[in-house]
């Protein structure tokens, strides 16, 4: 299901960036917005993450996955 979510978002122009928690999450979201991107946050899904996610899975509710796309005017 998570892979399907990425496919749907990609069709809408969203590009998956990474999964973070606070305080870094807010910093990265602000940076993307400052350089002109729309930002979308989705719930963290450990099954959709590359590499080891054992530490993140233990507190998955803290993490969000960042998606970006260029703003359309």
N, CA, C and O atoms as CSV, one atom per row, in Angstrom:
chain,resi,resn,atom,element,x,y,z
A,1,UNK,N,N,0.819,-1.199,0.000
A,1,UNK,CA,C,0.000,0.000,0.000
A,1,UNK,C,C,0.864,1.264,0.000
A,1,UNK,O,O,0.540,2.235,-0.684
A,2,UNK,N,N,1.956,1.256,0.762
A,2,UNK,CA,C,2.812,2.432,0.820
A,2,UNK,C,C,3.422,2.734,-0.533
A,2,UNK,O,O,3.476,3.895,-0.938
A,3,UNK,N,N,3.881,1.713,-1.241
A,3,UNK,CA,C,4.423,1.919,-2.568
A,3,UNK,C,C,3.384,2.510,-3.495
A,3,UNK,O,O,3.698,3.351,-4.336
A,4,UNK,N,N,2.150,2.071,-3.344
A,4,UNK,CA,C,1.049,2.602,-4.143
A,4,UNK,C,C,0.843,4.084,-3.821
A,4,UNK,O,O,0.588,4.884,-4.721
A,5,UNK,N,N,0.951,4.448,-2.559
A,5,UNK,CA,C,0.819,5.862,-2.166
A,5,UNK,C,C,1.887,6.696,-2.874
A,5,UNK,O,O,1.588,7.768,-3.400
A,6,UNK,N,N,3.127,6.211,-2.890
A,6,UNK,CA,C,4.203,6.937,-3.567
A,6,UNK,C,C,3.908,7.092,-5.058
A,6,UNK,O,O,4.169,8.149,-5.633
A,7,UNK,N,N,3.371,6.060,-5.680
A,7,UNK,CA,C,3.041,6.122,-7.104
A,7,UNK,C,C,1.970,7.164,-7.369
A,7,UNK,O,O,2.075,7.936,-8.323
A,8,UNK,N,N,0.943,7.193,-6.536
A,8,UNK,CA,C,-0.141,8.172,-6.699
A,8,UNK,C,C,0.391,9.589,-6.515
A,8,UNK,O,O,0.082,10.484,-7.302
A,9,UNK,N,N,1.185,9.785,-5.478
A,9,UNK,CA,C,1.742,11.116,-5.234
A,9,UNK,C,C,2.672,11.536,-6.370
A,9,UNK,O,O,2.687,12.704,-6.758
A,10,UNK,N,N,3.444,10.593,-6.905
A,10,UNK,CA,C,4.339,10.903,-8.025
A,10,UNK,C,C,3.542,11.370,-9.246
A,10,UNK,O,O,3.968,12.280,-9.958
A,11,UNK,N,N,2.403,10.754,-9.482
A,11,UNK,CA,C,1.557,11.171,-10.602
A,11,UNK,C,C,1.036,12.597,-10.411
A,11,UNK,O,O,0.739,13.294,-11.381
A,12,UNK,N,N,0.929,13.017,-9.159
A,12,UNK,CA,C,0.496,14.382,-8.843
A,12,UNK,C,C,1.674,15.357,-8.790
A,12,UNK,O,O,1.497,16.537,-8.487
A,13,UNK,N,N,2.875,14.856,-9.087
A,13,UNK,CA,C,4.054,15.720,-9.114
A,13,UNK,C,C,4.875,15.758,-7.849
A,13,UNK,O,O,5.850,16.505,-7.773
A,14,UNK,N,N,4.504,14.963,-6.842
A,14,UNK,CA,C,5.228,14.955,-5.569
A,14,UNK,C,C,6.434,14.027,-5.653
A,14,UNK,O,O,6.364,12.943,-6.231
A,15,UNK,N,N,7.534,14.472,-5.070
A,15,UNK,CA,C,8.754,13.674,-4.998
A,15,UNK,C,C,9.090,13.393,-3.537
A,15,UNK,O,O,9.180,14.313,-2.724
A,16,UNK,N,N,9.270,12.139,-3.218
A,16,UNK,CA,C,9.594,11.735,-1.848
A,16,UNK,C,C,11.019,12.169,-1.522
A,16,UNK,O,O,11.944,11.923,-2.296
A,17,UNK,N,N,11.188,12.815,-0.372
A,17,UNK,CA,C,12.509,13.286,0.032
A,17,UNK,C,C,13.116,12.396,1.118
A,17,UNK,O,O,14.069,11.662,0.855
A,18,UNK,N,N,12.578,12.456,2.321
A,18,UNK,CA,C,13.079,11.631,3.425
A,18,UNK,C,C,12.093,11.662,4.590
A,18,UNK,O,O,11.079,12.357,4.544
A,19,UNK,N,N,12.407,10.901,5.625
A,19,UNK,CA,C,11.569,10.857,6.832
A,19,UNK,C,C,12.382,11.360,8.007
A,19,UNK,O,O,13.505,10.917,8.247
A,20,UNK,N,N,11.788,12.300,8.737
A,20,UNK,CA,C,12.487,12.936,9.856
A,20,UNK,C,C,11.528,13.153,11.012
A,20,UNK,O,O,10.310,13.051,10.861
A,21,UNK,N,N,12.108,13.456,12.181
A,21,UNK,CA,C,11.314,13.891,13.322
A,21,UNK,C,C,11.815,15.263,13.746
A,21,UNK,O,O,12.767,15.787,13.169
A,22,UNK,N,N,11.181,15.835,14.739
A,22,UNK,CA,C,11.570,17.163,15.226
A,22,UNK,C,C,12.872,17.065,16.023
A,22,UNK,O,O,13.148,16.037,16.642
A,23,UNK,N,N,13.655,18.112,16.006
A,23,UNK,CA,C,13.410,19.429,15.433
A,23,UNK,C,C,13.824,19.551,13.960
A,23,UNK,O,O,13.515,20.550,13.310
A,24,UNK,N,N,14.507,18.560,13.448
A,24,UNK,CA,C,14.994,18.627,12.063
A,24,UNK,C,C,13.862,18.709,11.047
A,24,UNK,O,O,14.012,19.357,10.012
A,25,UNK,N,N,12.741,18.068,11.322
A,25,UNK,CA,C,11.604,18.084,10.399
A,25,UNK,C,C,11.187,19.509,10.063
A,25,UNK,O,O,11.069,19.857,8.888
A,26,UNK,N,N,10.966,20.327,11.064
A,26,UNK,CA,C,10.554,21.722,10.838
A,26,UNK,C,C,11.602,22.503,10.073
A,26,UNK,O,O,11.266,23.306,9.203
A,27,UNK,N,N,12.872,22.275,10.388
A,27,UNK,CA,C,13.957,22.970,9.690
A,27,UNK,C,C,13.953,22.652,8.201
A,27,UNK,O,O,14.076,23.549,7.366
A,28,UNK,N,N,13.812,21.377,7.875
A,28,UNK,CA,C,13.851,20.955,6.472
A,28,UNK,C,C,12.611,21.435,5.724
A,28,UNK,O,O,12.712,21.869,4.576
A,29,UNK,N,N,11.446,21.361,6.359
A,29,UNK,CA,C,10.220,21.868,5.731
A,29,UNK,C,C,10.378,23.359,5.427
A,29,UNK,O,O,10.047,23.802,4.326
A,30,UNK,N,N,10.870,24.122,6.370
A,30,UNK,CA,C,11.071,25.561,6.162
A,30,UNK,C,C,12.036,25.833,5.015
A,30,UNK,O,O,11.811,26.737,4.210
A,31,UNK,N,N,13.106,25.052,4.941
A,31,UNK,CA,C,14.086,25.228,3.882
A,31,UNK,C,C,13.464,24.985,2.509
A,31,UNK,O,O,13.660,25.778,1.587
A,32,UNK,N,N,12.711,23.888,2.371
A,32,UNK,CA,C,12.059,23.611,1.089
A,32,UNK,C,C,11.083,24.724,0.715
A,32,UNK,O,O,11.027,25.129,-0.447
A,33,UNK,N,N,10.324,25.218,1.671
A,33,UNK,CA,C,9.372,26.298,1.392
A,33,UNK,C,C,10.094,27.580,0.989
A,33,UNK,O,O,9.643,28.293,0.093
A,34,UNK,N,N,11.207,27.872,1.645
A,34,UNK,CA,C,11.975,29.074,1.329
A,34,UNK,C,C,12.536,29.050,-0.078
A,34,UNK,O,O,12.680,30.100,-0.705
A,35,UNK,N,N,12.854,27.869,-0.581
A,35,UNK,CA,C,13.417,27.802,-1.940
A,35,UNK,C,C,12.345,27.531,-2.994
A,35,UNK,O,O,12.658,27.223,-4.144
A,36,UNK,N,N,11.078,27.648,-2.594
A,36,UNK,CA,C,10.008,27.656,-3.564
A,36,UNK,C,C,9.267,26.355,-3.809
A,36,UNK,O,O,8.613,26.213,-4.842
A,37,UNK,N,N,9.348,25.420,-2.909
A,37,UNK,CA,C,8.642,24.158,-3.068
A,37,UNK,C,C,7.370,24.120,-2.226
A,37,UNK,O,O,7.289,24.735,-1.163
A,38,UNK,N,N,6.383,23.384,-2.727
A,38,UNK,CA,C,5.257,22.987,-1.898
A,38,UNK,C,C,5.729,21.795,-1.092
A,38,UNK,O,O,6.521,20.991,-1.583
A,39,UNK,N,N,5.256,21.669,0.131
A,39,UNK,CA,C,5.655,20.571,1.000
A,39,UNK,C,C,4.425,19.828,1.484
A,39,UNK,O,O,3.427,20.429,1.882
A,40,UNK,N,N,4.517,18.524,1.441
A,40,UNK,CA,C,3.441,17.663,1.939
A,40,UNK,C,C,4.065,16.680,2.923
A,40,UNK,O,O,5.098,16.076,2.634
A,41,UNK,N,N,3.434,16.519,4.088
A,41,UNK,CA,C,3.902,15.565,5.091
A,41,UNK,C,C,2.930,14.404,5.162
A,41,UNK,O,O,1.715,14.593,5.216
A,42,UNK,N,N,3.479,13.205,5.162
A,42,UNK,CA,C,2.690,11.981,5.272
A,42,UNK,C,C,3.164,11.198,6.492
A,42,UNK,O,O,4.302,11.352,6.935
A,43,UNK,N,N,2.302,10.374,7.022
A,43,UNK,CA,C,2.674,9.521,8.149
A,43,UNK,C,C,3.823,8.603,7.751
A,43,UNK,O,O,3.876,8.110,6.624
A,44,UNK,N,N,4.722,8.384,8.667
A,44,UNK,CA,C,5.872,7.505,8.446
A,44,UNK,C,C,5.405,6.064,8.297
A,44,UNK,O,O,4.590,5.584,9.086
A,45,UNK,N,N,5.919,5.381,7.291
A,45,UNK,CA,C,5.606,3.978,7.051
A,45,UNK,C,C,6.917,3.213,6.933
A,45,UNK,O,O,7.575,3.287,5.896
A,46,UNK,N,N,7.313,2.475,7.976
A,46,UNK,CA,C,8.609,1.787,7.955
A,46,UNK,C,C,8.763,0.805,6.796
A,46,UNK,O,O,9.887,0.522,6.382
A,47,UNK,N,N,7.672,0.288,6.272
A,47,UNK,CA,C,7.762,-0.653,5.157
A,47,UNK,C,C,8.098,0.042,3.843
A,47,UNK,O,O,8.423,-0.621,2.858
A,48,UNK,N,N,8.025,1.353,3.819
A,48,UNK,CA,C,8.304,2.124,2.611
A,48,UNK,C,C,9.646,2.849,2.704
A,48,UNK,O,O,9.924,3.729,1.889
A,49,UNK,N,N,10.468,2.501,3.665
A,49,UNK,CA,C,11.745,3.159,3.885
A,49,UNK,C,C,12.895,2.275,3.432
A,49,UNK,O,O,12.887,1.068,3.677
A,50,UNK,N,N,13.879,2.865,2.776
A,50,UNK,CA,C,15.073,2.093,2.423
A,50,UNK,C,C,15.956,1.899,3.657
A,50,UNK,O,O,15.963,2.742,4.554
A,51,UNK,N,N,16.679,0.824,3.700
A,51,UNK,CA,C,17.627,0.587,4.779
A,51,UNK,C,C,16.970,0.178,6.084
A,51,UNK,O,O,15.786,-0.158,6.132
A,52,UNK,N,N,17.754,0.214,7.123
A,52,UNK,CA,C,17.299,-0.205,8.450
A,52,UNK,C,C,16.428,0.884,9.074
A,52,UNK,O,O,16.793,2.060,9.074
A,53,UNK,N,N,15.284,0.485,9.599
A,53,UNK,CA,C,14.370,1.444,10.237
A,53,UNK,C,C,14.034,1.051,11.672
A,53,UNK,O,O,13.068,1.556,12.243
A,54,UNK,N,N,14.822,0.159,12.256
A,54,UNK,CA,C,14.509,-0.357,13.591
A,54,UNK,C,C,14.339,0.757,14.625
A,54,UNK,O,O,13.384,0.732,15.402
A,55,UNK,N,N,15.239,1.722,14.644
A,55,UNK,CA,C,15.145,2.810,15.627
A,55,UNK,C,C,13.924,3.686,15.365
A,55,UNK,O,O,13.227,4.083,16.299
A,56,UNK,N,N,13.669,3.982,14.103
A,56,UNK,CA,C,12.537,4.835,13.754
A,56,UNK,C,C,11.211,4.124,14.015
A,56,UNK,O,O,10.242,4.753,14.441
A,57,UNK,N,N,11.165,2.833,13.766
A,57,UNK,CA,C,9.934,2.072,13.951
A,57,UNK,C,C,9.514,2.037,15.409
A,57,UNK,O,O,8.322,1.984,15.710
A,58,UNK,N,N,10.474,2.066,16.309
A,58,UNK,CA,C,10.174,2.030,17.736
A,58,UNK,C,C,9.344,3.229,18.182
A,58,UNK,O,O,8.604,3.151,19.162
A,59,UNK,N,N,9.474,4.343,17.452
A,59,UNK,CA,C,8.682,5.537,17.779
A,59,UNK,C,C,8.165,6.170,16.486
A,59,UNK,O,O,8.332,7.368,16.259
A,60,UNK,N,N,7.544,5.360,15.656
A,60,UNK,CA,C,7.093,5.776,14.317
A,60,UNK,C,C,6.178,6.993,14.334
A,60,UNK,O,O,6.175,7.771,13.380
A,61,UNK,N,N,5.411,7.170,15.388
A,61,UNK,CA,C,4.474,8.292,15.443
A,61,UNK,C,C,5.173,9.645,15.453
A,61,UNK,O,O,4.550,10.663,15.153
A,62,UNK,N,N,6.457,9.671,15.794
A,62,UNK,CA,C,7.221,10.921,15.832
A,62,UNK,C,C,7.669,11.366,14.444
A,62,UNK,O,O,7.971,12.542,14.243
A,63,UNK,N,N,7.717,10.456,13.498
A,63,UNK,CA,C,8.300,10.728,12.186
A,63,UNK,C,C,7.258,11.043,11.133
A,63,UNK,O,O,6.134,10.542,11.173
A,64,UNK,N,N,7.654,11.886,10.187
A,64,UNK,CA,C,6.844,12.216,9.019
A,64,UNK,C,C,7.725,12.070,7.782
A,64,UNK,O,O,8.933,12.305,7.830
A,65,UNK,N,N,7.104,11.680,6.684
A,65,UNK,CA,C,7.814,11.592,5.415
A,65,UNK,C,C,7.518,12.860,4.626
A,65,UNK,O,O,6.364,13.264,4.483
A,66,UNK,N,N,8.573,13.477,4.118
A,66,UNK,CA,C,8.475,14.739,3.403
A,66,UNK,C,C,8.399,14.474,1.898
A,66,UNK,O,O,9.201,13.730,1.334
A,67,UNK,N,N,7.413,15.104,1.275
A,67,UNK,CA,C,7.278,15.096,-0.184
A,67,UNK,C,C,7.303,16.552,-0.647
A,67,UNK,O,O,6.762,17.427,0.030
A,68,UNK,N,N,7.918,16.811,-1.775
A,68,UNK,CA,C,7.974,18.167,-2.307
A,68,UNK,C,C,7.582,18.174,-3.778
A,68,UNK,O,O,7.655,17.156,-4.467
A,69,UNK,N,N,7.164,19.348,-4.237
A,69,UNK,CA,C,6.980,19.584,-5.664
A,69,UNK,C,C,7.110,21.075,-5.907
A,69,UNK,O,O,6.881,21.893,-5.016
A,70,UNK,N,N,7.478,21.404,-7.112
A,70,UNK,CA,C,7.608,22.809,-7.481
A,70,UNK,C,C,6.241,23.482,-7.427
A,70,UNK,O,O,5.235,22.896,-7.829
A,71,UNK,N,N,6.213,24.691,-6.937
A,71,UNK,CA,C,4.952,25.449,-6.903
A,71,UNK,C,C,4.567,25.801,-8.331
A,71,UNK,O,O,5.414,26.137,-9.159
A,72,UNK,N,N,3.274,25.715,-8.598
A,72,UNK,CA,C,2.761,26.139,-9.885
A,72,UNK,C,C,2.002,27.436,-9.679
A,72,UNK,O,O,1.095,27.515,-8.850
A,73,UNK,N,N,2.375,28.431,-10.427
A,73,UNK,CA,C,1.738,29.754,-10.272
A,73,UNK,C,C,0.605,29.951,-11.226
A,73,UNK,O,O,-0.030,31.005,-11.222
